[in-house]
Amino acid sequence: MNYQLLAKFRELFEGRQYRHRSSNQGDLVAMHLYEDLHTIGRSARYQQRVESGLAVLNTLNTRHGIKARRGDGSFGEIVPGVDATHDAGFVVGRGPIATIEIGIEVKILAKAMIKQIDRVVSDLGKQVAHFKSRGGRPITVGIAGINWADHYTSIEGEVKWPTDGKKYKHPIQEAAEAERHLRERAVPEYDEFIVLHFLAANEAPFSFAWKDEKATSMDYGASLARISARYEKP
């Protein structure tokens, strides 16, 4: 199965410099989960609501008329009287939503993971609270990418910051501990939590690999099946 979300995640790194401070990268990844849910076709309810335009992806990431923290990919019932719009190549429509049925938060840990882990865990927890803040029973999905490369270079403008294994730890030195923090402190807050293990050095020629490609695909597919089963029973 060629999952769109996994392909989009790969595109963030492969053949290009990873943009650490780009605020829309989580959106770009999250939106493809909804396409993958449709592709596997495990929930007749999801298929019907997507294809009828009754439930859509909210690209503004707020419920209409409700002040809420931005989420990376909110999906819910479209505001009455509004027609869904469709981007080329996507089945799931876009539009303002009145409810949140599925909410996704994406975090990517490429380097300096332990330094930022408290903030990441806090952000993940706060997002769940906001998804649930105005009633309903939204399905909450967390996605965390964890880098296992043996070295890494972050780039800000013309300045490069390579890891050295001492003051600046290599990703592989921190990956296991970062995952432990996530599983102990963030994963229990979510209905479904997807951990993506990858290797990227962020250096020319900007190669990318999954730590275990087969396992990644199978684990992600299993998560899609579980999300579908939850959606089928509102």
TITORDREN-428579 format. One record per residue (C-alpha): y, z, x; residue in one letter. Coordinates in steps of 0.1 Angstrom, whole numbers, plus 5000, padded with zeros to 4 digits. Last residue first. Example, Ala and Ser with C-alpha at 12.3 -4.5 7.8 and 13.67 -1.06 7.14 Angstrom:
<rs>
498950715137S;495550785123A;
</rs>
This chain:
<rs>
507651674801P;503951584808K;503951234823E;506551334847Y;504351594863R;501551344867A;503851094882S;505151344907I;501551424917R;500651064922A;503751004943L;502951294964S;499451154970A;500950824981G;503151005006Y;500251185020D;498150865023M;500950665039S;501750945064T;498050995072A;497650625080K;500750605101E;500050915122D;503051015143K;504850725127W;506550485151A;510050365159F;511550165187S;515250145195F;515249875222P;517350055234A;517450435229E;517350635197N;514150805210A;512150775177A;508850925168L;507951015132F;506451295110H;507551265074L;507351585054V;507251545016I;507951834994F;506951844957E;507852104930D;510352254954Y;511352614963E;508052684981P;508852405006V;512152555018A;511452885037R;507852895049E;507152525051R;510652435064L;510552705091H;507152595102R;508252235104E;511152325126A;508752525149E;506352235152A;509251985159A;511052185186E;509552085219Q;508651735206I;512351675198P;513351735235H;515352045240K;518952025252Y;519552315277K;516052255291K;514051955280G;516851715291D;517851555258T;520351275260P;523951295247W;525650965248K;529350915244V;530850575234E;531150665197G;528750955191E;525250875204I;522251105203S;519651035229T;516051155224Y;513051255245H;509251315239D;509551195203A;508251425175W;511051375150N;510851555117I;511851375084G;512251605055A;511951505018I;512351754990G;511451664954V;512451864923T;511151764889I;513851864865P;512952114838R;516052134815G;518952364818G;522252334835R;521752484869S;518352334876K;519352054900F;522052284913H;519552554922A;517252304939V;520252174960Q;521152524971K;517652574986G;517652255005L;521152315018D;520152665030S;517052535047V;519152265065V;521852515075R;519252755089D;517452475107I;520552345126Q;520052495160K;516352475156I;516352105151M;518652005180A;517151655176K;516051405148A;515751635118L;516351425087I;517051585054K;516651425019V;517151594985E;515651434954I;516151514917G;513951404889I;514651444852E;518351514855I;520351484823T;523351294810A;523251014835I;525750754845P;524150424854G;521650234876R;518450064867G;514950094883V;513349764889V;515149684922F;515249344940G;518749254929A;520649554916D;520349644880H;522849784856T;522050014827A;523949984795D;526150274783V;526350374747G;524350694752P;524550834788V;521450744807I;518550984809E;517651094844G;517251024880F;519151194908S;518851074944G;520551244974D;522051524954G;525851604953R;526651944940R;527351964903A;530351954880K;529051844846I;530751584824G;528351314834H;525651444856R;526551394893T;524851184920N;527250884916L;524250644921T;522550794891N;519150634889L;518150544854V;516250654823A;516650474790L;516750134806G;513750014786S;511749934818E;512550274834V;511750484803R;508550284796Q;507250304832Q;507950674835Y;506150754802R;503150534813A;502850744845S;500550624872R;502150274877G;501950274915I;504950034916T;507150234893H;506750544914L;507450334945D;510750214930E;511750564922Y;510950674958L;513150384970H;516350564958M;515650854981A;515850665014V;519250495008L;520650804992D;519651015023G;521350765045Q;524650785025N;526451055046S;526350875080S;526851145106R;523651095126H;523750715126R;520550595142Y;521150305166Q;519249995156R;515949805161G;513950075142E;515850385134F;517150385098L;514850095091E;511750325094R;513050535065F;513450215044K;509850105051A;508550455042L;510550455009L;509350105000Q;505650185002Y;503449905014N;500050005000M;
</rs>
